[in-house]
Amino acid sequence: MVSQNGKHETHTTDYLAYDVEKAAFFDHPAIDALVSSMVAMGSEVWSAQRRIKVLESVLTSQGISLEKVNQYKPSAEEEKAWRAQRDQFIKRVYGSLEKTGEARTQYGAGMDSLRQGG
């Protein structure tokens, strides 16, 4: 992707919207929820790994050692903000698992029906 000023390529990409609430790939909604969660987790992990690699390269090129990064202690404000971001992450990655509760009326006991072959 070319940056806003058009001078160099970046490692960013446009957001791809999709309607996960209507996605259905398996016969049981609990399996769909698990697959959705795993796909979201894989996306989050890879995005974070790639971003970390870029940041580490930038820091070391600027003379900041990774040891110094490892020794960093966040402020109380940062801790509070990071907890809120963590909660958003959990909702984004695991939110699809909430749908299994709604499906219990249609599919009996949710995951219990899968264990019983149902």
Secondary structure, DSSP 4 states (H G I P E B T S, - for coil): -B-TTSSSB-S--------GGG---SSSHHHHHHHHHHHHHHHHHHHHHHHHHHHHHHHHHTT--HHHHHT----HHHHHHHHHHHHHHHHHHHGGGGHHHHHHHHHSSTHHHHHTT-
